[in-house]
């Protein structure tokens, strides 16, 4: 009887040890990347993004337009992402806020995001404010950040008029904050030139 109890105790102890070891291994794998995300994704960062509705590019240019994103951390693992008063073309004025969690890539994502350093972030329940009126919190963000290269890509689905804001893969560039006004002016000139070229003056 004592041998059976001892064997059971050893089995239970081994089970907990293996589970704790697995959790610790996952934590050790993800923590350096999460730490890099916390160090990098702070305050205001400008990315080039395409505002899309279905297959229609509302920004009209393949390069998209400069967009200010605002990052803050609720705690060590939850990041808040905001977009404030964004508008392009005929879309409404949108502000947006969502909390995001970081996690490991699944198997097919590891094939698509090859190389070291990638970590995934996602969130739901994002709140959109459209022309000053708050919508239901059904917005979604899914994205990927590379802790080594500081490359990033993510899609914001506002759940408003099928509009998404797609940040294609690009490095975090803090210098864009200094040139934001000039970059917006350059983008507007490029759109004007594009309209003249294609003859769609009412886009």
N, C-alpha and C positions, 0 to 999 in steps of 0.2 A: 504493500500500500504506500509506504513511504517512498519507494523507488518510483512508483507511478506519479505521485505528487511532485517529486523532484524533477522527473522527466517533463511533466506538464509545465512546471515553473520555468524550466530551461527553454522549452518550446515557445512559451509566451514571451520570455525575455528576448529570445532570438528574433521573434516576429517584430517586436517593437523596435529593436535595434536596427533591423534591416529597413523598416519603414522610416525611422528617423534618419538613417544614413542616406536613404534615397532622397528625402526632403532636403537634407543638408546639401547633397550634391547638386540638386536643382537650384537651391538658393545660391550656392557658390557660383554656379554657372550664370545665373541671371543677374546677380547683384552688381558685378562690375559694369554691365551694360546699363542697368537701371541707374547706377551711380552716374554714369556718363550722361544719361538722359537728363538727370536732375541738374547736373552741372551745366549742360548745354542749353536746355530748353527753359529759358528764364526770360521774363519781361517781354519786350516787343521784338518780333522777328518778322522780316518781310520775305515772303515767298512769291514766286510767280505761279499763278493758278489760272485754270480755265473754268469759267462759269458755264455749265452745260445744262441744257434742258433736252433730254433725249440725246439725239445725235447733233443737235444744234449748238455750236460754240458761240455763246453770247458775248464773249470777249473778242470774237471775230478773228483774232490772231492765234496761230499755232503756239506761239510763245506765251499766250495768256496775258494777264496784266498783274502789276505788283499789288499784293494784298498784305496788310498788316495783320498779324496774328499775335495774340496776347497769351502768354503762358504763366501759370502760377501753380504752386503745389499745395494741395489740401493737407497732405501728410507725406510720409516717405514714399508712398506707392501710388498715390492718386494725383493726377495732373489735371488742372482745369485749363481748357482751351476756349478762348473767346475771339469772336470777330465782331467789330463794332462799326455800325453804319456803313455797310458795304453795298455798293450799287454799281451796276455796269449796264449799258444799253437800256433796254426797256424793262429790265427786271425791277421789282420793288426794292426799297431800302430795307436791308436785313441786318439785324444784329443776332448773335448766336452765342450760347454758352453750353458747355458740356464737360463732364468729368470723365477722365479716361484712366483705364487700368492697363498695366504692362504685363506681357505674358510671353511664354516660349512660342516659337513657330511650330506649326504642325509639319508633318512629313512632306506634304506637297509644297508648302511654303518654303521649306528648306531647299527644295529643288529650284524653286523660282528665285529665291534670294540666296544665291550661292555665296560662299565666303564667310569669313568670321565676322562677328560683331552685330548681327541683325537681331532686333527685338521687335515684337509686335505690340501695338497699343490699340485699344478699341473702347467704345463706349456707346451707350444708348440713352434715351431720355433727354437728349439735348433740347434746349428751349430756344425757339426762334421768335424774334420780335420783328414783325413786318409792318413797315410804315407806322411804327409806334404802338401797334397792337400785338400783345403777346399771344402766341399760338400754343397749342398743346405740345408737351415735351416729348416729341417723337423723333427728334433728329438723331442721326447716327454718324459716327466717325470711325473709320478703320484705316490704320496706317502702319508704317514700318520705319524704324530708325536704326542707323548703323553707328554703333558706339565708336568704331575705329575710324571710319571715314567721315562721320557726321553727315552722311547722306540721309535724305528723308523723303518720303512720299506718303500722301494720305488723301482720302476723299471725305468730304463733308456733305452729307445728305441732309438738307434742311427740312425735308418732308413738307416743302412748300412749293406748289406749282411745278413739281418734279425737278426743281433746280438743285444741282450739286456744284460744289466747288472743288476742283481736282488739282491738287498739287502734285505734279509729275516729279520724278526723282531728280533731286538737286541737292547740293550741299547747303548746310546752314551758313548764311553769310551775314554777319552782323553789320558789315559795312553798308548794306542796303538801307539801313535806317537813316544813314547820313545823306543818302542820295534819293530818298523816297520821293520827294516832291518833283525832282528832276526826272525820275524814272516814270512817274505818272504822266507828266507833261509829254515825255517822249512817246509813251504808249498812246496817248490821245492823238498826237501828230501822226503816228503810224496808222491808227484806225482811220483818220481823216484821209490819209493818202490811199489806204486800201479801198475806201468807199468811192473815191474819185476814179480809181483804176477799174473797179468793177461796175461803176455807174449806179450803185444802189444808194442814192442819196437819202432815202427814208429808212435805212436800217436802224 
